[in-house]
């Protein structure tokens, strides 16, 4: 990373739940978790621009967050639109997230300032974000994705879409309209759809230099992610020997 570099983070959000198989359906709790995550990303010294994109027509950003962001010289952009409710309900939440990614790239003024951006699932924080971007192995001209599980005893056909770093041009070339192939009822969720698109571009995909430490709540399952030192060390060893690499 070049000294003084500042990054753009895209946070997809859906305050109202339209997809089935979603554990966290309380809109107030979802809104609360999104706000908590936005505060975390504002506090990150390497983050300059934060794009929040909400696809159920719900604006939730309190004024004090913009005031804090301004005090820290951070830029916040809130995009809100109405996604395709019927297709999200029938195809799954991954369809909605794919719509958000496309909409944000199309409409965000902040993303247009950057060649690449980090995407982090709403309600989640990456506790070691500073270590990731400060690593001498992190190259801001690359694309960074991890498999959803290590290739220890079997092949993995899913990408961990909770957190990744992608060049805008690469996304437009390879992942544009990714939501159109999602059909969760028939086993094609967002993670599998990403794998199908990315598997032919392995030479352009790199694993993060260190495994992200994910903290927060999954809206899909209700699972609370917490830090386990032993599990983290093991995952880093597996990552260093290439078992999380596409």
Residue pairs with C-beta under 8 A, 6 or more apart in sequence:
1 46
1 133
1 134
1 135
1 138
1 140
2 140
5 46
5 133
5 140
6 46
6 47
6 48
6 49
7 46
7 47
7 48
7 49
7 114
7 117
7 118
7 133
7 140
8 47
8 48
8 49
8 50
8 51
8 110
8 111
8 113
8 114
8 116
8 117
8 118
9 41
9 44
9 47
9 49
9 50
9 51
9 117
9 118
9 119
9 120
10 51
10 53
10 101
10 104
10 108
10 111
10 117
10 118
10 119
10 120
11 34
11 37
11 38
11 41
11 50
11 51
11 52
11 53
11 120
11 121
11 122
12 53
12 55
12 97
12 100
12 101
12 104
12 119
12 121
12 122
13 34
13 52
13 53
13 54
13 55
13 60
13 100
13 122
14 30
14 54
14 55
14 56
14 83
14 93
14 96
14 100
14 122
14 219
15 27
15 30
15 31
15 34
15 54
15 56
15 58
15 60
16 27
16 56
16 57
16 58
17 24
17 25
17 27
17 30
17 219
18 56
18 83
18 85
18 88
18 89
18 96
19 88
19 89
19 92
19 93
19 95
19 96
20 89
20 92
21 92
21 93
21 184
21 220
22 93
22 219
22 220
23 218
23 219
23 220
23 221
23 222
23 223
24 30
24 33
24 217
24 218
24 219
24 220
24 222
27 58
30 123
30 219
31 58
31 60
33 122
33 123
33 216
33 217
33 219
34 52
34 60
34 122
34 123
35 60
35 61
35 62
35 65
36 123
36 216
37 120
37 122
37 123
37 124
37 125
37 216
38 50
38 52
38 61
38 65
38 76
39 65
39 68
40 125
41 47
41 50
41 120
41 125
42 50
42 65
42 68
42 69
42 72
42 74
42 76
43 72
44 129
44 130
45 130
46 129
46 130
46 133
46 134
47 74
47 129
48 73
48 74
48 75
49 74
49 75
49 77
49 110
49 111
49 113
49 114
50 69
50 74
50 75
50 76
50 77
50 110
51 77
51 79
51 104
51 108
51 110
51 111
51 117
52 61
52 76
52 77
52 78
52 79
53 78
53 79
53 80
53 81
53 100
53 103
53 104
53 108
54 60
54 78
54 79
54 80
54 81
54 100
55 80
55 81
55 82
55 83
55 96
55 99
55 100
55 103
56 82
56 83
57 80
57 81
57 82
58 80
59 78
59 80
61 76
61 78
65 76
66 76
69 75
69 76
75 110
77 108
77 109
77 110
79 103
79 104
79 107
79 108
81 103
83 96
83 99
83 100
84 95
84 96
84 99
87 95
88 95
88 96
88 99
90 185
91 179
91 182
91 183
91 184
91 185
92 182
92 183
92 184
92 185
92 189
92 190
93 184
93 190
93 220
94 179
94 182
94 184
94 189
94 190
94 191
94 193
95 179
95 182
96 179
97 121
97 161
97 179
97 190
98 177
98 178
98 179
98 180
98 182
98 190
98 193
99 179
101 119
101 171
101 175
101 178
101 179
102 176
102 177
102 178
102 179
104 111
105 111
105 168
105 171
105 172
111 117
111 168
114 168
115 140
115 141
115 167
115 168
115 169
116 140
116 141
116 143
116 165
116 166
116 167
116 168
117 165
117 166
117 168
118 163
118 164
118 165
119 161
119 163
119 164
119 165
119 166
120 126
120 162
120 163
121 161
121 162
121 163
122 219
123 216
123 217
123 218
123 219
124 162
124 163
124 214
124 215
124 216
124 217
124 218
124 225
125 214
125 215
125 216
126 132
126 163
126 212
126 213
126 214
126 215
127 213
127 214
127 215
127 227
128 210
128 212
128 213
129 212
131 210
132 138
132 208
132 209
132 210
132 212
135 209
135 210
137 209
138 144
138 208
138 209
139 206
141 167
142 165
142 167
142 204
142 206
143 164
143 165
143 166
143 167
143 170
143 204
143 205
143 206
144 164
144 165
144 166
144 205
144 206
144 207
144 208
145 159
145 160
145 164
145 166
145 194
145 198
145 205
145 206
145 207
145 246
146 159
146 160
146 164
146 207
146 208
146 211
146 212
146 239
146 244
146 245
147 156
147 158
147 159
147 160
147 243
147 244
147 245
147 246
148 156
148 158
148 159
148 160
148 191
149 156
149 158
150 156
150 235
150 238
150 239
150 243
150 244
151 243
151 244
152 238
152 243
157 192
157 195
158 189
158 191
158 192
158 194
158 195
159 191
159 194
159 195
159 198
159 246
160 191
161 190
161 191
161 194
162 214
163 212
163 214
165 208
166 175
170 201
170 204
174 197
174 198
174 201
175 194
175 197
175 198
178 190
178 193
178 194
178 197
179 193
181 188
181 193
181 196
182 188
182 189
182 190
182 193
188 196
195 246
198 205
198 246
199 246
202 246
205 245
205 246
206 245
207 239
207 242
207 244
207 245
207 246
208 239
210 236
210 239
211 232
211 235
211 236
211 239
211 244
213 227
213 232
214 225
215 225
215 226
215 227
216 224
216 225
217 223
217 224
217 225
218 224
218 225
235 244
238 244
239 245
